[in-house]
Amino acid sequence: MPRRIVVIGGGFAGLFTVRGLRGSDAQVTVVDRAVHHLFQPLLYQVATGVLSEGQIAVPIRDLLKKHANVDCLVGNVSGVDPVARTLHVDRPGGGSIELGYDELVVAAGVQQSYFGHDEFAEHAPGMKTLADALQIRRRLFGAFEMAQTANDPIERQRWLTFALVGAGPTGVELAGQIRELATHTLKREFRRIDPGEARVLLFDGGDQPLAVFGPKLAGKAAAALTTLGVELHMHSVVTAVDEDGLLVRDGTGASTRYEAGTVLWTAGVSAPPVATVLAQACGAEQDRAGRIKVNDDLTMPGHPEISVIGDMMSLKGLPGVAEVAMQAGFYTGRRVRAVEAGRAWDKPFRYRDFGSAAYISRGRAVVSVGKVHLAGPVGWAAWLGIHLMFLTSFRNRFGALVTWGLTFSREKRRERAFSMQAVLPGRDIYDKDLYDLPGAAQERVALDRPAAALPND
Ligand SMILES: Cc1cc2nc3c(=O)[nH]c(=O)nc-3n(C[C@H](O)[C@H](O)[C@H](O)COP(=O)(O)OP(=O)(O)OC[C@H]3O[C@@H](n4cnc5c(N)ncnc54)[C@H](O)[C@@H]3O)c2cc1C
């Protein structure tokens, strides 16, 4: 009877575990609540109409089809019995299955955290999943459409105000893209509004955007964002969010209300519920974000048959980045294979840091590799190379290269299909009730801003 290895999560860590297991005789099952392996670092480009969903999301079973001993299941792992060595997996739409394992690899990533204010999520979507990116795309492009038909200048300005919470790589990338979208891509498309009037406000409690890149690159990023027209609000903590905007407490302790039609949350992460389920079942320790503390070989204390890897593990302050997840996955695959073959394994996991990169706008990115710090066009070229190298599958690499060529040279964003659902919460453009909202009658007046009011060059 072959050994049963179950991998929870088909992200970077899960996928690289399977790659590290190449040549193993074990029966491997990858369980993920999503169908696709997602290249999260480029989610913001799906959200802003540059790339299509298919360019960053590939079916997990397609990626693993050459691994004859690997099967894929779509389901949400909601329970673990470490004594019986079984998992409880919820099927989409109801029902569940029990899945036995001899070796368990938990690579379930992290989720957006609202720092105890989950109620913000309704009005300020985060960006972790494909659904999040598509929702943000709807909100961004929908906001310009709503501004175009708004008679009230206050309402118009509200729709043209975009607030982002969190000035890490994702917040910075989104902020830069929204300004580029407004000032380049949409520039010639609207007749009653000037998309270039769009305000992009970036809030963060820290001193500088992209603080993880160190003060020098962070300073360059701040200058590049300001040149783009992004309004930086550092030392600012968001204390409330609603449908029409947000309340912010600044460094002096004063609170200010900002009216914004779109609020996006990119501020924090926490481990998913399965981390707590596992920690409680095994008596393991979790860090403040709920990540599980692991041994040097990435197994759980007292449970050599369970590894926790990638974003969900807590080990020596390693960051939650794709490179850590990939290396941890590959290491674990090789370790499990060695154990299976009866070989001794005493090598601890060692992370080799290949650096990090963040995109700001066309021709501007920051890259940090050891002592080498790159910014501006050189940083941007390095960013391009890194992302092409790591995109999953040749087809996606080629597709992304062609799409970037078009976007960067001709301002074209080809992936702008969206429905009006969730621009106004829970409603779709084809929904007849959308046009029959309570109080809508008094709004049926002629547009007072003629099409000719704005130049279109
Ligand atoms: C917007 C964004 C931008 C980023 N940019 C960068 C970047 O520029 N550079 C960089 O290095 N890193 C970046 N990262 C971080 C990087 O994407 C993560 O570090 C990496 O994806 C972690 O891999 P993982 O396998 O641990 O988790 P994930 O890739 O998140 O995969 C976890 C998988 O587990 C599944 N799952 C979760 N819970 C369950 C459950 N209960 N049952 C079944 N399946 C479950 C999920 O569906 C998911 O497929 C970014 C992340 C985001 C969100």
The ligand as a Tripos MOL2 file, in Angstrom:
@<TRIPOS>MOLECULE
LIG
   53    58     1     0     0
SMALL
NO_CHARGES

@<TRIPOS>ATOM
      1 C1         -1.8150   41.0290   -3.8260 C.3       1 LIG1
      2 C2         -0.5650   40.2770   -3.4580 C.ar      1 LIG1
      3 C3          0.6530   40.6580   -3.9960 C.ar      1 LIG1
      4 C4          1.8050   39.9650   -3.6770 C.ar      1 LIG1
      5 N1          2.9910   40.3540   -4.2270 N.ar      1 LIG1
      6 C5          4.1100   39.6350   -3.9830 C.ar      1 LIG1
      7 C6          5.3390   39.9610   -4.6110 C.ar      1 LIG1
      8 O1          5.4120   40.9240   -5.3900 O.2       1 LIG1
      9 N2          6.4330   39.1970   -4.3500 N.ar      1 LIG1
     10 C7          6.3580   38.1040   -3.4940 C.ar      1 LIG1
     11 O2          7.3560   37.4210   -3.3050 O.2       1 LIG1
     12 N3          5.2240   37.7920   -2.8760 N.ar      1 LIG1
     13 C8          4.0960   38.5120   -3.0990 C.ar      1 LIG1
     14 N4          2.9220   38.1730   -2.4860 N.ar      1 LIG1
     15 C9          2.9240   37.0820   -1.5060 C.3       1 LIG1
     16 C10         2.8820   35.7140   -2.1750 C.3       1 LIG1
     17 O3          1.8590   35.6760   -3.1320 O.3       1 LIG1
     18 C11         2.6800   34.6940   -1.0800 C.3       1 LIG1
     19 O4          3.7890   34.7430   -0.2210 O.3       1 LIG1
     20 C12         2.5310   33.2790   -1.6240 C.3       1 LIG1
     21 O5          1.4070   33.1900   -2.4700 O.3       1 LIG1
     22 C13         2.4060   32.2810   -0.4800 C.3       1 LIG1
     23 O6          2.2370   31.0080   -0.9870 O.3       1 LIG1
     24 P1          1.4450   29.9180   -0.1440 P.3       1 LIG1
     25 O7          1.4660   28.6680   -0.9790 O.co2     1 LIG1
     26 O8          1.9560   29.8580    1.2260 O.co2     1 LIG1
     27 O9         -0.0350   30.4720   -0.0520 O.3       1 LIG1
     28 P2         -1.0630   30.8000   -1.2200 P.3       1 LIG1
     29 O10        -0.3750   31.0650   -2.5020 O.co2     1 LIG1
     30 O11        -1.9460   31.8510   -0.6580 O.co2     1 LIG1
     31 O12        -1.8810   29.4500   -1.3830 O.3       1 LIG1
     32 C14        -2.7050   28.9480   -0.3690 C.3       1 LIG1
     33 C15        -3.7380   28.0420   -0.9860 C.3       1 LIG1
     34 O13        -4.4270   27.3740    0.0520 O.3       1 LIG1
     35 C16        -5.7970   27.3160   -0.2580 C.3       1 LIG1
     36 N5         -6.5400   27.1650    0.9990 N.ar      1 LIG1
     37 C17        -6.5950   28.0380    2.0380 C.ar      1 LIG1
     38 N6         -7.3530   27.5380    3.0310 N.ar      1 LIG1
     39 C18        -7.7660   26.3190    2.6190 C.ar      1 LIG1
     40 C19        -8.5920   25.3120    3.1920 C.ar      1 LIG1
     41 N7         -9.1200   25.4350    4.4260 N.pl3     1 LIG1
     42 N8         -8.8470   24.2020    2.4700 N.ar      1 LIG1
     43 C20        -8.3470   24.0470    1.2190 C.ar      1 LIG1
     44 N9         -7.5550   24.9740    0.6350 N.ar      1 LIG1
     45 C21        -7.2660   26.0930    1.3270 C.ar      1 LIG1
     46 C22        -6.0720   28.6190   -0.9930 C.3       1 LIG1
     47 O14        -7.2050   28.5130   -1.8280 O.3       1 LIG1
     48 C23        -4.7770   28.8150   -1.7920 C.3       1 LIG1
     49 O15        -4.8570   28.2730   -3.0910 O.3       1 LIG1
     50 C24         1.7480   38.8490   -2.7780 C.ar      1 LIG1
     51 C25         0.5180   38.4750   -2.2460 C.ar      1 LIG1
     52 C26        -0.6210   39.1710   -2.5760 C.ar      1 LIG1
     53 C27        -1.9470   38.7570   -2.0030 C.3       1 LIG1
@<TRIPOS>BOND
     1     1     2 1
     2     2     3 ar
     3     2    52 ar
     4     3     4 ar
     5     4     5 ar
     6     4    50 ar
     7     5     6 ar
     8     6     7 ar
     9     6    13 1
    10     7     8 2
    11     7     9 ar
    12     9    10 ar
    13    10    11 2
    14    10    12 ar
    15    12    13 ar
    16    13    14 ar
    17    14    15 1
    18    14    50 ar
    19    15    16 1
    20    16    17 1
    21    16    18 1
    22    18    19 1
    23    18    20 1
    24    20    21 1
    25    20    22 1
    26    22    23 1
    27    23    24 1
    28    24    25 2
    29    24    26 1
    30    24    27 1
    31    27    28 1
    32    28    29 2
    33    28    30 1
    34    28    31 1
    35    31    32 1
    36    32    33 1
    37    33    34 1
    38    33    48 1
    39    34    35 1
    40    35    36 1
    41    35    46 1
    42    36    37 ar
    43    36    45 ar
    44    37    38 ar
    45    38    39 ar
    46    39    40 ar
    47    39    45 ar
    48    40    41 1
    49    40    42 ar
    50    42    43 ar
    51    43    44 ar
    52    44    45 ar
    53    46    47 1
    54    46    48 1
    55    48    49 1
    56    50    51 ar
    57    51    52 ar
    58    52    53 1
@<TRIPOS>SUBSTRUCTURE
     1 LIG1         1 GROUP 0 **** ****
